[in-house]
Amino acid sequence: MKKVNIGIIGLGTIGSGVYKILKERKAEIKKLYNVDINILKCCDISESTKRKLKIANSKFTKDFKKITRDKDIHTVIELIGGTSIAYKVLKDAILNGKNLITANKALLAERGKDINSLLNKSGKRIAYEASVGGGIPVIGVIEDSILINKIFSFQGIMNGTCNYILSSMSKKIEFKDALNAARRAGFAEANSTLDINGKDTAHKVVVLSKKCFGIDLKSKDIFTQGIDNITSNDLDCARNLGYKIKLLGIGRIFKNKIDARVHPALIRQDNPLANVDNEFNAILINSKNLGPFMSYGYGAGMLPTASAVISDIIRISRDGYKSDVHEGKKLAIFKIDDLERKFYLRIELEDKSGNLGKITNILGKHKISIDKIIQNNENNKTKSVPVIILTKKNRFKIVNKALSALKKLKFVANNPLLIPIEDFIWKK
Amino acid sequence: MKKVNIGIIGLGTIGSGVYKILKERKAEIKKLYNVDINILKCCDISESTKRKLKIANSKFTKDFKKITRDKDIHTVIELIGGTSIAYKVLKDAILNGKNLITANKALLAERGKDINSLLNKSGKRIAYEASVGGGIPVIGVIEDSILINKIFSFQGIMNGTCNYILSSMSKKIEFKDALNAARRAGFAEANSTLDINGKDTAHKVVVLSKKCFGIDLKSKDIFTQGIDNITSNDLDCARNLGYKIKLLGIGRIFKNKIDARVHPALIRQDNPLANVDNEFNAILINSKNLGPFMSYGYGAGMLPTASAVISDIIRISRDGYKSDVHEGKKLAIFKIDDLERKFYLRIELEDKSGNLGKITNILGKHKISIDKIIQNNENNKTKSVPVIILTKKNRFKIVNKALSALKKLKFVANNPLLIPIEDFIWKK
């Protein structure tokens, strides 16, 4: 029987969840895993959760050092979010000889290198299953089962807020209303900027790129585009063409470079990610031998994420367990400009004869071939008409250049949308 | 660095795969996992694979005891299939102090109790990731991440042959042609009886019921129905109603009984399992806190399954690793007769006025309410017409009884089909 004494720093949503599940399942976990988990102390700046969970005074502190420097605590669970105080907590814990568990992808993505030096100095361990895909076992699965093989790529729906919004928008609800609905349903925070602009997903791409390929990236290496320019009409058009629009986090080794990006993408209905709707997340990893593997479930929420944290407590207490953060190799960055894809292009035009001809003319000049053009203005009440163009395969750079030329036309509204079509890569 | 000396017994498809991947990835696995895996000896009754893989004479034997009794071998990998010689191999290995890895679900399902006594006697370990879902990490994920929470149910597409056939049939190919296509594509064996009649899936349900619920089942406890009575017209009708037909293996705790069954089921298009097509497998596990989790990938094939076997080699060599087979508790069996579901009922009738009325009359007498009736005889060239009836919720026993009465009618062909509709259970 292994005894693990833990301290929880941050009693927000996930912290409360960890407390609750451990209370409920402590005996069962002991029996199943031979691990006896004891919460020695909890820390928060507010006492509200302490009162709600009826945590004894002797087990509560407002000073995180009472946990990071407690000799009896083996493992510190950092669940306060952000990157400044969270880093101080992590540093103090590791330097004081504690193992560290975190769900903080921003911290891992932005301070990875520093965290790694701290771990090297102390010889202590870190685990972060909850940082990607919330409750979905993905970090552990990569470590235990997938890395046996060479990983070619991952593609994931890794932000529940965005996925919930896009799913709502496919039911003809516009972005702002969908965002508000997501907030009411508890799937979006009051401030969901980092979700919607793709940054949260980019952090997860950094974490997964390290785990899957052993490559050190920074958020700024990752082309990142959010979902706020998408309309429900786009989702409708995409569906009629046999596609869904999803915000994807992508990492792959291509031409000996690392191609890592976050953007909305059109994916075919037969892509296993296409059926991942509402608040659900999924990560599809393609590797040699094993082929495509997908992990699907709740990517956020109190109890799912807390469950992932608890799996880390058990994992980190294993003899010989070792999970590195950043100490990876460098690889040249594959530039988005060089990405060859079919593209979905939506332009809003003044509805006047001849205008569409001018558009196709400019595309032609850039040697962009067109697969399909759709003008769907049935329900349109404004003067401008959205025109959807599916291009044949071309480089992002070329299509983007053509788009700049199009934007200069007086009759084109200045919110065009350019989305790559990502096919399900299940062979290399 | 942990040194693990293994012997492989059975150089069929999976055995060859293990040999190949280890040859390719030995150095990388050593680096990533701190485990140095050495194949000391391989055994097969034929020398053909030995020649193909260029295995040295000194590393090859036709006598499995040269492996199970080799003092230098720590872990024996049994990959010969079947339950008689395979059991002898397993017994000899465990009693001679070896850990055992197997992909053999039939062996686990039918000799589980005996295997468990052997393990208790020897104190040795067993691992069987490859026995369910082929290459898909599922046993390990349940152990490491899901069992932290109380598991309510699992539902899975666990037979690639059946799924490939059903996917083909949804493209208007009839059963026999679909089966032949599956054979040509390498997704069905020459003898695929156990696949098609659902027995293979039932074996996996036994293994998962133990893993998820700790419950000892036997194959005979599991209501098992195969797919050979399904027509491409059924798949077509189901699709028009918003459903797919999949062969599901199901286990759930219901009213303090174990409800374990294998049968074709109608599932809604928004069920994450509905998009699992062709040779792919997926297992959806629903647990408290974590909610629904799905694992998706190749459920068979040389390299995916071999990859799962290798993950077991690493797993079994962990300090403190313990994976039990059968030593579970008993629970009363929930009888299929008591299953309350909506049902899909297909009856072929002589196309004559009044016949349909007689059918609905009999259903009415059994107090079976009807949601929908569809008569789809557009492409029908025979005298009989398939009639599809979707019932409202009712007990299997009642609907089955009505079906017996219907079969007695002279104008009803004797191949009616009765399939439950399984909704996606994502809350308890």
Interface residues (C-beta under 8 A of the other chain):
Chain A: K2 G17 I21 R25 E28 I29 L32 N34 E129 G135 I136 P137 G140 V141 D144 S145 I146 L147 I148 N149 K150 D270 P272 A274 N275 V276 D277 F280 A282 K288 N289 L290 G291 P292 F293 M294 S295 Y296 G297 Y298 G301 L303 P304 A306 S307 A308 I310 S311 I314 R315 R318 D319 G320 K322
Chain B: K2 G17 I21 R25 E28 I29 L32 N34 E129 G135 I136 P137 G140 V141 D144 S145 I146 L147 I148 N149 K150 D270 P272 A274 N275 V276 D277 F280 A282 K288 N289 L290 G291 P292 F293 M294 S295 Y296 G297 Y298 G301 L303 P304 A306 S307 A308 I310 S311 I314 R315 R318 D319 G320 K322
